Amino acid sequence: MLHHEFTIIFTANLVGSLDIRVSQNVSQTEVRSPEININSEKKMKVTKAIITASGRGTRFLPVSSAYQKEMVPVMHKPQLQWVIEEAIESGISDIALVVREGAEIIKKYLEIDNKLFNYLNEIGKAHLMDSVIRLTENANITIIEQKESDPYGNGTPFILAKAFTEGEPFIGMWGDDIIIRTDPTKPTVIQQMLHYYYEFEPIAVMSVREVPRSEINKYGSYDYYDEKETTIPYHAKLLLEKPDPANAPSLMANSCRFVLGPAVLEEISKKIEGKDGEIWLTDAVARLIDAGKTVIAPPWEGSIVATIGDPIGWLKANMFLAINDDKYQVDVLSFIKDIQLSSK
């Protein structure tokens, strides 16, 4: 159960404007939850997702020298499990995890340890492994290794998983961003993105969130066609990567969930190098926008995004989840109060 009143206070006072933001506040125009029609006859139903989990995790050293940062726990589950569960909840049945070469810990985690399961069963605690078992029961999970010799850049995992997509549209998900639902009556972020894909048939739907002007230079910023120029909502006119804050076309910044059609994957596969000699997803999308292709870049509602690729973001995500969990809320709030008193 989420406690929305305290969520707002916590977000404003403790989380601030860094990595976790209530998405209901993200749009410069009104955000309306779309009516989802995932059985649309217009397009093939999207059932595949590619989750990128191949980074070095240097901001989590030295722990990430032993295992991948995506396996660092957020509350009682590895952060990667949160992402996989989100995909399954959104109707995805086939998932490719692109992991760093030699990252055996992820493979091991997804395998059922019979000895452990038998032990837990004997002591009446087999339910503790239910969430992991559900992952393999509800999705076909493929693991693809990214080698050290592969090109750098966040576009590379999609190239490596090209055969997995079989020419079909798919969901792209950053493995170190988790989505936390604050309003379960609203569709998931992925479902909201899929609505636009099914309804308007763009080559891509790129989720966005509003960020402070002082931070827009960390992201890709979108300019949009106005209502006189298009009938498509959130129709992207320009994607400018890491603009000067004073010249940013908007404060709507690229986020972490995408619906990508075959044209995007073909463009990434050209391996055109961008900043720092790396292959970037946003560069490929920007080139397609410049070529006149339709890209929709909408915000969402009913969820927040927690970027947990660094220790502070990780701590905030844990605090947020704990505060909004009946099991832990009293203890965590008491702890925060004690900290506040001791700091005076």
C-alpha positions in Angstrom: 0.0 0.0 0.0 1.4 3.4 -0.9 0.9 6.3 1.4 0.5 9.2 -1.0 0.4 12.0 1.5 3.8 11.1 3.0 5.1 10.2 -0.4 4.7 13.8 -1.5 6.4 15.1 1.7 9.3 12.6 1.3 9.8 13.4 -2.3 9.9 17.1 -1.7 12.0 17.2 1.4 14.3 14.2 1.3 14.6 13.2 -2.4 14.6 16.7 -3.7 15.1 17.2 -7.4 17.9 14.8 -8.0 16.9 11.3 -9.2 13.4 10.5 -8.0 10.5 12.7 -9.1 6.7 12.3 -8.9 5.8 11.9 -12.6 2.4 13.5 -12.1 4.4 16.8 -12.0 6.4 16.2 -15.1 4.6 17.7 -18.0 4.5 21.3 -19.3 1.1 20.4 -20.7 -1.6 18.3 -19.0 -0.7 14.6 -18.7 -3.7 12.3 -19.2 -3.5 8.6 -18.6 -4.3 7.1 -22.0 -6.8 4.3 -22.4 -4.7 1.3 -23.1 -5.7 -1.0 -26.0 -2.9 -3.6 -26.2 -5.0 -5.8 -28.4 -5.0 -3.3 -31.2 -5.3 -4.8 -34.6 -3.2 -2.1 -36.1 0.1 -3.5 -35.0 1.6 -6.7 -33.9 1.4 -7.0 -30.1 4.7 -6.2 -28.5 5.8 -9.1 -26.3 9.6 -8.6 -26.2 11.9 -6.5 -24.1 15.6 -5.9 -24.0 17.0 -5.0 -20.6 20.5 -3.5 -20.7 22.7 -4.6 -17.7 26.2 -4.6 -19.2 27.7 -1.6 -17.6 30.9 -1.7 -15.4 29.2 0.0 -12.5 32.2 2.1 -11.6 30.1 4.2 -9.3 29.5 1.1 -7.2 33.1 0.1 -6.8 34.5 -1.8 -5.0 31.4 -4.0 -4.6 30.7 -4.1 -8.4 34.2 -5.7 -8.9 32.6 -8.8 -7.4 29.2 -8.8 -9.1 27.2 -6.5 -11.3 25.6 -3.4 -10.0 22.2 -4.6 -11.3 22.3 -7.3 -8.6 22.7 -4.8 -5.8 19.6 -5.3 -3.7 16.9 -2.6 -3.5 15.1 -3.7 -0.3 14.8 -7.5 -0.5 15.3 -7.9 -4.3 18.1 -7.2 -6.7 17.4 -4.1 -8.7 17.3 -6.2 -11.9 14.4 -8.2 -10.6 12.4 -5.0 -10.1 12.9 -4.3 -13.8 12.1 -7.8 -15.0 8.9 -7.8 -12.8 7.8 -4.5 -14.4 8.2 -6.0 -17.9 6.1 -9.0 -16.9 3.4 -6.9 -15.2 3.2 -4.9 -18.5 2.4 -8.0 -20.6 5.9 -8.8 -21.8 6.6 -12.5 -22.1 10.1 -12.7 -23.8 13.0 -10.9 -22.2 16.6 -10.5 -23.3 19.1 -9.5 -20.6 22.3 -8.1 -22.1 24.9 -8.6 -19.4 28.6 -8.0 -19.1 30.8 -10.9 -20.3 31.5 -13.4 -17.4 28.7 -12.1 -15.2 27.7 -15.5 -13.9 25.8 -14.2 -10.9 22.8 -13.1 -12.9 22.6 -16.6 -14.6 22.9 -18.3 -11.2 20.2 -16.1 -9.6 17.7 -17.0 -12.3 18.4 -20.7 -11.8 16.4 -22.5 -9.1 18.8 -23.8 -6.4 17.2 -27.1 -5.5 19.2 -27.5 -2.3 18.2 -24.1 -1.1 14.6 -24.7 -2.1 14.4 -28.0 -0.4 15.9 -26.5 2.8 13.4 -23.7 2.8 10.6 -26.1 2.2 11.7 -28.2 5.2 11.6 -25.2 7.5 8.4 -23.8 6.1 9.9 -20.8 4.3 9.7 -21.9 0.6 7.6 -18.8 0.0 10.7 -16.6 0.3 11.7 -17.7 -3.2 8.3 -17.3 -4.8 9.1 -14.0 -6.5 12.2 -15.5 -8.3 10.2 -18.6 -9.3 7.5 -16.4 -10.8 10.1 -14.7 -13.0 10.9 -17.9 -14.9 7.3 -19.1 -14.9 5.9 -15.9 -16.5 8.6 -15.0 -19.0 11.1 -16.6 -21.3 14.4 -15.1 -20.3 17.4 -15.1 -22.6 20.9 -13.9 -21.5 23.2 -12.3 -24.0 26.8 -11.4 -23.2 28.4 -8.2 -24.2 32.1 -8.7 -24.7 34.9 -6.2 -23.8 35.7 -6.0 -27.5 32.2 -4.8 -28.4 31.7 -1.1 -29.1 31.0 1.2 -26.2 27.7 3.0 -25.8 24.1 2.3 -24.6 23.1 1.4 -28.2 25.4 -1.7 -28.3 23.1 -4.0 -26.2 20.3 -3.5 -28.7 22.6 -4.4 -31.6 23.7 -7.6 -29.8 20.1 -8.6 -29.2 19.0 -7.9 -32.8 18.5 -11.6 -33.6 16.4 -11.9 -30.4 13.9 -9.3 -31.7 13.3 -11.2 -35.0 12.4 -8.0 -36.7 9.6 -7.2 -34.2 9.1 -4.0 -32.2 10.3 -4.3 -28.6 10.6 -2.5 -25.3 13.9 -1.0 -24.3 14.7 -0.8 -20.6 17.7 0.6 -18.7 18.6 -2.0 -16.1 19.7 0.6 -13.5 16.4 2.5 -13.5 13.4 1.1 -11.6 9.9 2.3 -11.9 7.9 2.5 -8.7 4.1 2.7 -9.1 2.4 5.3 -6.9 -1.1 4.8 -8.3 -1.9 1.2 -9.2 -5.1 2.3 -10.9 -3.0 3.8 -13.7 -1.4 1.6 -16.4 2.3 0.9 -16.1 4.7 3.2 -17.8 5.3 0.6 -20.5 1.6 0.2 -21.1 1.2 3.9 -21.4 4.0 4.0 -24.0 2.5 1.1 -25.9 -0.8 3.0 -26.2 0.9 5.6 -28.3 2.7 3.0 -30.3 -0.5 1.0 -31.2 -2.6 4.1 -31.8 -0.3 6.2 -33.9 2.3 3.7 -35.3 5.4 5.8 -34.9 8.9 4.3 -35.3 9.5 4.8 -31.6 7.9 6.0 -28.3 10.5 7.5 -26.0 9.4 8.1 -22.4 10.3 11.5 -21.0 10.1 13.3 -17.6 10.5 17.0 -16.8 13.7 18.0 -15.1 15.0 21.3 -13.6 16.6 23.6 -16.2 19.9 23.2 -14.3 19.9 19.5 -15.1 18.7 19.4 -18.7 22.3 19.4 -19.9 22.6 15.8 -18.6 19.9 14.5 -20.9 18.4 14.6 -24.4 15.8 17.4 -24.7 12.8 17.4 -27.0 11.1 20.0 -29.1 7.6 19.2 -30.2 5.3 20.1 -33.1 2.4 22.3 -32.0 -1.2 21.3 -32.5 -1.4 23.2 -35.8 1.3 21.1 -37.3 0.3 17.6 -36.2 -2.6 15.6 -34.8 -0.2 13.3 -33.0 0.3 14.0 -29.3 3.8 14.6 -28.1 5.1 14.4 -31.6 8.8 15.1 -31.4 10.2 17.7 -33.8 13.8 17.7 -32.5 15.9 15.7 -30.1 18.9 17.7 -28.8 21.4 15.7 -26.8 22.7 17.4 -23.6 21.9 21.0 -24.6 23.1 24.2 -22.9 20.3 24.8 -20.3 19.7 28.3 -21.7 19.0 26.9 -25.2 17.2 23.7 -24.4 14.1 23.3 -26.5 12.2 22.1 -23.5 12.7 20.6 -20.1 11.3 17.2 -21.2 14.2 14.9 -20.9 14.8 11.3 -22.2 14.0 8.8 -19.5 14.3 5.0 -19.2 11.6 3.1 -21.1 11.1 3.0 -24.8 9.1 1.2 -27.5 11.4 0.7 -30.4 10.4 -0.4 -33.9 12.7 -2.2 -36.4 13.7 1.1 -38.1 15.4 2.2 -34.8 17.3 -1.0 -34.5 18.4 -0.8 -38.1 19.7 2.8 -37.5 21.6 1.8 -34.4 23.1 -1.2 -36.2 24.9 1.3 -38.5 27.2 1.8 -35.6 27.6 5.5 -36.2 29.7 6.8 -33.3 28.7 9.8 -31.4 30.0 11.5 -28.2 33.2 10.0 -26.9 33.2 7.6 -29.8 30.3 5.6 -28.5 27.1 4.3 -30.0 24.0 6.0 -28.5 20.3 5.2 -28.8 19.4 8.8 -28.7 21.7 9.7 -31.6 19.9 7.0 -33.7 16.5 8.4 -32.7 17.6 12.0 -33.4 18.7 11.1 -36.9 15.4 9.4 -37.6 13.5 12.5 -36.4 15.7 14.7 -38.6 14.8 12.3 -41.5 11.1 13.0 -41.0 10.2 9.8 -39.2 7.5 9.9 -36.5 8.7 9.7 -32.9 6.4 10.2 -29.9 8.0 11.4 -26.6 5.3 11.5 -23.9 5.4 11.8 -20.2 3.5 9.3 -18.0 1.6 9.4 -14.7 1.0 7.1 -11.8 4.7 6.1 -11.2 8.0 7.6 -10.3 11.4 6.6 -11.7 14.3 5.8 -9.4 17.7 6.1 -11.0 19.9 3.8 -8.9 23.2 3.7 -10.8 25.0 5.4 -7.9 25.0 4.9 -4.1 22.9 8.1 -3.4 20.2 7.1 -5.9 20.2 3.6 -4.5 19.8 4.9 -0.9 16.9 7.2 -1.9 15.1 4.3 -3.7 15.4 2.1 -0.6 14.2 4.8 1.7 11.2 5.6 -0.6 10.2 2.0 -0.8 10.6 1.4 2.9 8.6 4.4 3.9 5.8 3.3 1.7 5.7 -0.3 3.0 3.5 -1.0 6.0 6.0 -3.5 7.3 8.8 -1.0 7.6 7.2 2.4 7.7 7.1 3.0 11.4 10.7 1.9 12.0 12.0 4.0 9.1 10.1 7.1 10.1 11.3 6.7 13.7 14.9 6.4 12.4 14.6 9.6 10.3 13.2 11.4 13.3 16.1 10.3 15.4 18.5 11.5 12.8 16.8 14.9 12.6 16.9 15.3 16.4 20.6 14.2 16.7 21.6 16.7 14.0 20.2 19.7 15.9 
